[in-house]
Amino acid sequence: MERSEFISRFLYQIRDDEFYGNPGSPPTASVIQKVSTFVKDELGFEAYRTYFITLADILDVCVAEEIAARGSGIAARNASKHPRVVELSKLDSEQRAGISSAAAQGLAWYEQCEDQNWLQDHSLRNQINKRVMTAIIVAVGRIKKGYTQSQLAALARVGISLQTSDTFALRARGAIVEILAGNFINLPRDEDTLTALRSLLDRIASQPNAAPVFQAMDKLHRL
């Protein structure tokens, strides 16, 4: 699977007069090429191809279920409880870190496509894509070991790129801050990462946060 194939899942289009649960029409090759050139890859798709393939499979299963159920299935109600997401929490720490990093990067690509009006956020397909990626970050990714320094640095940069204020972006940013604080010892101290981290903390300070997120922020402010 290529990066463009993964991102193309977000680009299906439905007409304004169609039900939001319509499967939609796949994007054209020219749109896929334009998007692939535009989006920024903070994580490195090639190195994480296996995780993106796993993530794509989970997204496809959840989307197909919800389209068949008209958006009344478990992925729509509580994606973190979906069996495919629960299965991920049983993996070892390194695998959990890998799939969660891929989900964070996928969510960032989603937002970048949304900013350019290349995707339809109101469609059922994309609501499920967004819900499931967020659920993986929150329910699978918040672990205190398993992340490499390059993954942590990428998560700090991804956290900055998540700019919207919807529920899913709020939850994802909060979870990323908890991940960075939980892996405080391994967090890179290079200037680029620290600059990204400070920007992320400034960004998240203005949003409503749960107590664990505030505690994580306090810890990261020590850097």
C-alpha positions as CSV (number, residue, x, y, z in Angstrom):
1,M,0.0,0.0,0.0
2,E,1.2,3.5,-0.9
3,R,0.6,6.6,1.2
4,S,-1.8,7.9,-1.4
5,E,-3.9,4.8,-1.2
6,F,-4.2,5.2,2.6
7,I,-5.2,8.9,2.3
8,S,-7.7,8.2,-0.5
9,R,-10.0,6.6,2.1
10,F,-10.8,10.2,3.3
11,L,-11.6,11.5,-0.2
12,Y,-14.8,9.8,-1.2
13,Q,-17.4,12.3,-2.3
14,I,-21.2,12.3,-2.0
15,R,-23.6,14.9,-3.6
16,D,-25.2,17.5,-1.3
17,D,-28.6,15.9,-2.0
18,E,-27.5,12.4,-1.0
19,F,-27.9,10.7,2.4
20,Y,-24.7,11.1,4.5
21,G,-24.4,7.4,4.8
22,N,-24.0,6.9,1.0
23,P,-20.8,5.0,0.2
24,G,-19.7,7.8,-2.1
25,S,-17.6,8.0,-5.2
26,P,-13.9,7.3,-5.0
27,P,-11.5,10.2,-5.7
28,T,-9.9,10.7,-9.1
29,A,-6.3,10.0,-9.7
30,S,-5.6,13.7,-10.1
31,V,-7.1,14.6,-6.7
32,I,-5.1,11.8,-5.0
33,Q,-1.9,13.0,-6.6
34,K,-2.6,16.6,-5.5
35,V,-3.3,15.6,-1.9
36,S,-0.3,13.3,-1.7
37,T,2.0,16.1,-2.8
38,F,0.4,18.6,-0.3
39,V,0.2,16.6,3.0
40,K,3.2,16.6,5.3
41,D,4.5,13.3,6.5
42,E,5.8,13.8,10.1
43,L,6.1,10.1,10.9
44,G,7.5,8.5,7.8
45,F,5.1,6.3,5.9
46,E,7.6,3.9,4.5
47,A,9.0,2.9,7.9
48,Y,5.5,2.4,9.2
49,R,3.9,0.8,6.2
50,T,2.9,-2.4,8.1
51,Y,1.1,-0.3,10.7
52,F,-0.7,1.8,8.1
53,I,-1.9,-1.4,6.4
54,T,-3.3,-2.6,9.7
55,L,-4.9,0.7,10.3
56,A,-6.4,0.9,6.9
57,D,-7.9,-2.6,7.3
58,I,-9.5,-1.6,10.6
59,L,-10.9,1.6,9.1
60,D,-12.3,-0.3,6.1
61,V,-14.0,-2.8,8.3
62,C,-15.5,-0.2,10.6
63,V,-16.7,2.0,7.7
64,A,-18.3,-1.0,5.9
65,E,-20.1,-1.9,9.1
66,E,-21.4,1.6,9.7
67,I,-22.6,2.1,6.2
68,A,-24.5,-1.2,6.4
69,A,-25.9,-0.2,9.8
70,R,-26.7,3.4,8.8
71,G,-24.3,4.7,11.4
72,S,-25.9,2.9,14.4
73,G,-23.0,0.4,15.0
74,I,-20.4,0.3,17.8
75,A,-17.8,2.2,15.8
76,A,-20.2,5.2,15.7
77,R,-21.4,4.8,19.3
78,N,-18.1,4.1,21.0
79,A,-15.2,3.3,18.7
80,S,-12.8,2.5,21.5
81,K,-15.0,-0.5,22.4
82,H,-15.0,-1.9,18.8
83,P,-13.5,-5.4,18.8
84,R,-10.8,-4.4,16.3
85,V,-9.7,-1.5,18.5
86,V,-9.8,-3.6,21.6
87,E,-7.6,-6.3,19.9
88,L,-4.9,-3.6,19.5
89,S,-4.7,-3.1,23.3
90,K,-3.6,-6.7,23.6
91,L,-0.5,-6.2,21.5
92,D,3.0,-5.6,22.9
93,S,4.1,-2.1,23.7
94,E,6.1,-1.5,20.6
95,Q,3.2,-2.6,18.4
96,R,0.8,-0.4,20.3
97,A,3.1,2.6,19.9
98,G,3.5,1.9,16.2
99,I,-0.2,1.6,15.4
100,S,-1.0,4.6,17.6
101,S,1.6,6.8,15.9
102,A,0.2,5.8,12.5
103,A,-3.3,6.7,13.7
104,A,-2.1,10.1,14.9
105,Q,-0.4,10.8,11.6
106,G,-3.6,9.7,9.8
107,L,-5.7,12.1,11.8
108,A,-3.3,14.9,10.9
109,W,-3.6,14.0,7.2
110,Y,-7.4,14.0,7.6
111,E,-7.2,17.6,9.0
112,Q,-4.9,18.8,6.3
113,C,-7.3,17.4,3.7
114,E,-10.2,19.1,5.5
115,D,-8.4,22.4,5.5
116,Q,-8.2,22.3,1.7
117,N,-11.8,21.2,1.3
118,W,-10.7,17.9,-0.2
119,L,-12.9,15.8,2.1
120,Q,-16.4,15.9,3.4
121,D,-16.3,15.8,7.2
122,H,-20.1,15.4,7.4
123,S,-20.1,12.1,5.6
124,L,-20.6,8.9,7.6
125,R,-17.5,7.4,6.0
126,N,-15.3,10.2,7.3
127,Q,-16.9,10.5,10.7
128,I,-16.1,6.8,11.3
129,N,-12.5,7.2,10.0
130,K,-12.0,10.1,12.4
131,R,-13.7,8.4,15.3
132,V,-11.7,5.2,14.9
133,M,-8.3,6.9,14.6
134,T,-9.0,9.0,17.6
135,A,-10.1,5.9,19.6
136,I,-6.8,4.2,18.8
137,I,-4.7,7.1,20.0
138,V,-6.8,7.4,23.2
139,A,-7.5,3.7,24.1
140,V,-4.4,2.1,22.7
141,G,-1.6,4.7,22.6
142,R,-1.5,5.9,26.2
143,I,1.3,3.7,27.4
144,K,4.5,4.5,29.3
145,K,6.9,2.4,27.2
146,G,7.3,1.2,23.7
147,Y,7.8,4.5,21.9
148,T,11.0,5.4,20.2
149,Q,12.5,8.8,20.4
150,S,11.6,9.5,16.7
151,Q,8.0,8.5,17.4
152,L,7.8,10.9,20.3
153,A,9.3,13.7,18.3
154,A,6.8,13.0,15.5
155,L,3.9,13.0,17.9
156,A,4.9,16.4,19.2
157,R,4.8,17.7,15.6
158,V,1.6,16.0,14.8
159,G,0.0,17.4,17.9
160,I,0.7,20.9,16.6
161,S,-0.8,20.2,13.3
162,L,-4.1,19.2,14.8
163,Q,-5.7,22.6,14.8
164,T,-9.5,22.1,14.9
165,S,-11.5,22.3,18.0
166,D,-13.9,19.4,17.5
167,T,-14.2,16.7,20.1
168,F,-12.0,14.3,18.3
169,A,-9.1,16.8,17.9
170,L,-9.4,17.8,21.6
171,R,-9.2,14.1,22.7
172,A,-6.4,13.3,20.4
173,R,-4.3,16.3,21.5
174,G,-4.9,15.5,25.1
175,A,-3.9,11.9,24.6
176,I,-0.7,12.9,22.7
177,V,0.3,15.1,25.6
178,E,-0.3,12.3,28.1
179,I,1.8,10.0,25.9
180,L,4.7,12.5,25.8
181,A,4.6,13.0,29.5
182,G,4.3,9.2,30.2
183,N,7.5,8.7,28.2
184,F,9.3,11.7,29.7
185,I,12.6,10.0,30.1
186,N,12.9,9.0,26.4
187,L,11.5,12.3,25.1
188,P,14.2,13.9,22.8
189,R,15.7,17.1,24.1
190,D,16.8,18.6,20.8
191,E,15.7,22.1,20.1
192,D,13.3,21.3,17.3
193,T,11.4,18.8,19.5
194,L,11.4,21.2,22.4
195,T,10.1,24.0,20.2
196,A,7.3,21.8,18.9
197,L,6.5,20.7,22.5
198,R,6.2,24.2,23.7
199,S,3.9,25.1,20.8
200,L,1.8,22.1,21.6
201,L,1.5,23.0,25.3
202,D,0.5,26.6,24.4
203,R,-2.1,25.2,22.0
204,I,-3.6,22.7,24.4
205,A,-3.7,25.2,27.3
206,S,-6.6,27.0,25.7
207,Q,-8.8,23.9,25.4
208,P,-10.9,22.1,28.0
209,N,-8.8,19.3,29.5
210,A,-9.3,16.4,31.9
211,A,-7.2,16.2,35.1
212,P,-4.7,13.7,33.6
213,V,-4.0,16.1,30.8
214,F,-3.3,19.0,33.1
215,Q,-1.0,16.7,35.1
216,A,0.9,15.7,32.0
217,M,1.2,19.4,31.0
218,D,2.7,20.2,34.4
219,K,5.3,17.5,33.9
220,L,6.3,18.5,30.4
221,H,6.7,22.2,31.5
222,R,9.7,21.1,33.4
223,L,11.7,20.7,30.1
